[in-house]
Amino acid sequence: MPEYEFVDVYVPRGVTRKEATRLLTDHAEYGHWELDRLSLHSDGSRRVRLKRRIIRQLRATW
């Protein structure tokens, strides 16, 4: 089963949808993160949980 690491990103109320999309796109492109969960709160803020797979490299034994 793959292992993942997670990061929570808080997007405040005043951030537009376009700016939030750009922020998450940058995380996805340059950090190899993908969307795990998005929560929209009643005050208009968003809490986003991103995940990426942990790749373990085995030591060569030759």
Contacts in CASP RR format, 6 or more apart in sequence:
PFRMAT RR
TARGET T0000
AUTHOR 0000-0000-0000
METHOD contacts of the structure
MODEL  1
MPEYEFVDVYVPRGVTRKEATRLLTDHAEYGHWELDRLSLHSDGSRRVRL
KRRIIRQLRATW
2 53 0 8 1.000
2 54 0 8 1.000
3 53 0 8 1.000
3 54 0 8 1.000
3 56 0 8 1.000
4 36 0 8 1.000
4 51 0 8 1.000
4 52 0 8 1.000
4 53 0 8 1.000
4 54 0 8 1.000
5 51 0 8 1.000
5 52 0 8 1.000
5 54 0 8 1.000
6 36 0 8 1.000
6 49 0 8 1.000
6 50 0 8 1.000
6 51 0 8 1.000
7 33 0 8 1.000
7 49 0 8 1.000
7 50 0 8 1.000
7 51 0 8 1.000
8 47 0 8 1.000
8 48 0 8 1.000
8 49 0 8 1.000
8 50 0 8 1.000
9 23 0 8 1.000
9 24 0 8 1.000
9 27 0 8 1.000
9 47 0 8 1.000
9 48 0 8 1.000
9 49 0 8 1.000
9 50 0 8 1.000
10 45 0 8 1.000
10 46 0 8 1.000
10 47 0 8 1.000
10 48 0 8 1.000
11 20 0 8 1.000
11 23 0 8 1.000
11 45 0 8 1.000
11 46 0 8 1.000
11 47 0 8 1.000
11 48 0 8 1.000
12 45 0 8 1.000
13 43 0 8 1.000
13 44 0 8 1.000
13 45 0 8 1.000
15 23 0 8 1.000
20 46 0 8 1.000
24 35 0 8 1.000
24 48 0 8 1.000
24 50 0 8 1.000
27 33 0 8 1.000
27 50 0 8 1.000
28 34 0 8 1.000
28 35 0 8 1.000
28 50 0 8 1.000
31 52 0 8 1.000
32 52 0 8 1.000
33 50 0 8 1.000
33 51 0 8 1.000
33 52 0 8 1.000
34 50 0 8 1.000
34 51 0 8 1.000
34 52 0 8 1.000
35 48 0 8 1.000
35 49 0 8 1.000
35 50 0 8 1.000
36 49 0 8 1.000
36 50 0 8 1.000
36 51 0 8 1.000
37 48 0 8 1.000
37 49 0 8 1.000
38 46 0 8 1.000
38 47 0 8 1.000
38 48 0 8 1.000
38 49 0 8 1.000
39 46 0 8 1.000
39 47 0 8 1.000
39 48 0 8 1.000
40 46 0 8 1.000
41 47 0 8 1.000
END
